[in-house]
Amino acid sequence: MSRSVHSPEPLDGPTSPRRSLTTGAIAGAAVMAAVDEIIFHQVLGWHHFYDRSTTAVGLMSDGLLHTAELLALVAGFFLYADLRRRRSLDPAHARAGFVLGLGAFQLFDGIVDHKLLRLHQIRYGVDVTPYDWAWNAAGLLLLLAGLLLTVRAARRTRGPAA
């Protein structure tokens, strides 16, 4: 008997650490993008995503960033729900991925967007050095915490040493 194109995958599959980690990372990066966009772009008004043009272009770039962040968040939630539906979610790997995503976004923003591409700075009219150090150090700490959680999750997945 052939399977229908619309039939779901088996619901009792083994856990999927790699997919769980990736799903968490997508959601984590989206959440950090939202925190950055809401706090630093909107509430504090320190910068726009792209500050090398007019204010209108800066606002449009914020809208595009917000759109990308929302799409990533929705994708992360759908992937998470799919893993749960298939009973293949590995919660420890998903949490680790979430923290990795938080740190990866923050470091990418601080190093690539701020320094390499110079799309914007954290603030203007002040010495940005302490802001850069704080932003990148926080991103690095989140990334290291995510790596630690990933190692712990992998050890739990493998089980006790024989």
C-alpha positions as CSV (number, residue, x, y, z in Angstrom):
1,M,0.0,0.0,0.0
2,S,1.4,3.4,-1.0
3,R,1.6,6.2,1.4
4,S,-0.5,9.4,0.8
5,V,1.5,12.5,0.0
6,H,-0.3,14.2,2.9
7,S,0.2,11.5,5.5
8,P,2.3,12.7,8.5
9,E,5.6,11.3,9.5
10,P,5.6,8.7,12.3
11,L,4.7,10.2,15.6
12,D,7.0,8.1,17.8
13,G,10.4,8.7,16.2
14,P,13.6,9.0,18.2
15,T,14.6,12.3,19.6
16,S,16.4,14.6,17.2
17,P,19.2,16.5,19.0
18,R,20.5,18.3,15.9
19,R,17.0,19.5,14.7
20,S,16.2,20.5,18.3
21,L,19.4,22.5,18.5
22,T,18.8,24.2,15.2
23,T,15.2,25.0,16.0
24,G,16.2,26.5,19.3
25,A,19.0,28.6,17.6
26,I,16.6,30.0,15.1
27,A,14.2,31.1,17.9
28,G,17.0,32.4,20.0
29,A,18.5,34.6,17.2
30,A,15.0,35.9,16.5
31,V,14.3,36.8,20.1
32,M,17.7,38.6,20.4
33,A,17.0,40.5,17.2
34,A,13.6,41.5,18.7
35,V,15.2,42.6,21.9
36,D,17.8,44.7,20.0
37,E,15.2,46.2,17.6
38,I,12.7,47.0,20.3
39,I,15.0,48.4,23.0
40,F,17.8,50.0,21.0
41,H,16.0,51.0,17.9
42,Q,12.6,51.9,19.2
43,V,12.6,52.6,22.9
44,L,16.0,54.2,23.3
45,G,16.2,55.4,19.7
46,W,20.0,55.0,19.7
47,H,20.2,53.8,16.1
48,H,18.5,52.2,13.1
49,F,19.6,49.0,11.4
50,Y,21.0,51.0,8.6
51,D,22.2,54.5,9.6
52,R,24.3,55.5,6.6
53,S,21.4,57.2,4.8
54,T,18.3,59.3,5.7
55,T,16.0,58.7,8.7
56,A,13.3,57.3,6.3
57,V,15.8,54.7,5.0
58,G,16.8,53.9,8.6
59,L,13.1,53.4,9.6
60,M,12.5,51.2,6.5
61,S,15.6,49.1,7.4
62,D,14.2,48.7,11.0
63,G,11.0,47.5,9.4
64,L,12.8,45.0,7.3
65,L,14.8,43.7,10.3
66,H,11.5,43.4,12.3
67,T,10.0,41.5,9.4
68,A,12.9,39.1,9.2
69,E,13.0,38.6,13.0
70,L,9.2,37.8,13.1
71,L,9.5,35.4,10.2
72,A,12.4,33.6,12.0
73,L,10.4,33.5,15.2
74,V,7.4,32.0,13.5
75,A,9.6,29.5,11.7
76,G,11.2,28.5,15.0
77,F,7.8,28.0,16.6
78,F,6.6,25.9,13.7
79,L,9.7,23.8,13.7
80,Y,9.4,23.4,17.5
81,A,5.8,22.4,17.2
82,D,6.7,19.9,14.5
83,L,9.4,18.3,16.7
84,R,6.9,18.0,19.6
85,R,4.2,16.5,17.3
86,R,6.6,13.9,16.1
87,R,7.7,13.3,19.7
88,S,11.3,13.9,18.6
89,L,12.0,17.1,20.5
90,D,15.1,17.0,22.7
91,P,14.4,19.7,25.2
92,A,18.0,20.0,26.5
93,H,19.3,20.5,22.9
94,A,16.5,23.0,22.1
95,R,17.4,25.1,25.2
96,A,21.1,25.0,24.3
97,G,20.3,26.1,20.8
98,F,18.1,28.9,22.0
99,V,21.0,30.3,24.1
100,L,23.5,29.7,21.2
101,G,21.1,31.7,19.0
102,L,20.9,34.6,21.4
103,G,24.7,34.8,21.6
104,A,25.3,34.2,17.9
105,F,23.0,37.0,16.9
106,Q,24.5,39.4,19.4
107,L,28.1,38.7,18.3
108,F,27.2,38.8,14.6
109,D,25.5,42.2,15.1
110,G,28.4,43.5,17.2
111,I,31.2,42.4,15.0
112,V,29.8,42.2,11.5
113,D,27.1,44.9,11.5
114,H,28.8,47.4,13.8
115,K,32.5,47.0,12.9
116,L,33.0,45.2,9.5
117,L,30.0,46.5,7.6
118,R,29.5,49.7,9.7
119,L,25.7,49.6,9.2
120,H,25.3,51.3,12.5
121,Q,26.9,51.9,15.9
122,I,25.3,51.2,19.2
123,R,25.2,54.9,20.0
124,Y,26.3,58.1,18.4
125,G,27.9,61.2,20.0
126,V,29.7,59.2,22.7
127,D,32.7,57.0,23.0
128,V,31.3,53.6,21.7
129,T,34.2,51.6,23.1
130,P,32.5,50.6,26.4
131,Y,29.2,49.9,24.6
132,D,31.1,47.7,22.1
133,W,32.9,45.8,24.8
134,A,29.7,45.3,26.8
135,W,27.6,44.2,23.8
136,N,30.2,41.8,22.4
137,A,31.2,40.4,25.9
138,A,27.5,39.7,26.6
139,G,27.2,38.0,23.3
140,L,30.3,35.9,23.9
141,L,29.0,34.9,27.4
142,L,25.7,33.8,25.9
143,L,27.5,31.9,23.2
144,L,29.8,30.2,25.7
145,A,26.8,29.3,27.9
146,G,25.1,27.9,24.9
147,L,28.1,25.8,24.1
148,L,28.2,24.5,27.7
149,L,24.6,23.6,27.5
150,T,25.2,21.8,24.2
151,V,28.0,19.7,25.7
152,R,25.8,18.8,28.7
153,A,22.9,17.9,26.5
154,A,25.1,15.7,24.3
155,R,26.5,13.9,27.4
156,R,23.0,13.2,28.6
157,T,22.0,12.0,25.1
158,R,24.9,9.5,25.1
159,G,24.1,8.3,28.6
160,P,26.6,7.3,31.3
161,A,30.0,6.0,30.2
162,A,30.4,2.3,30.2
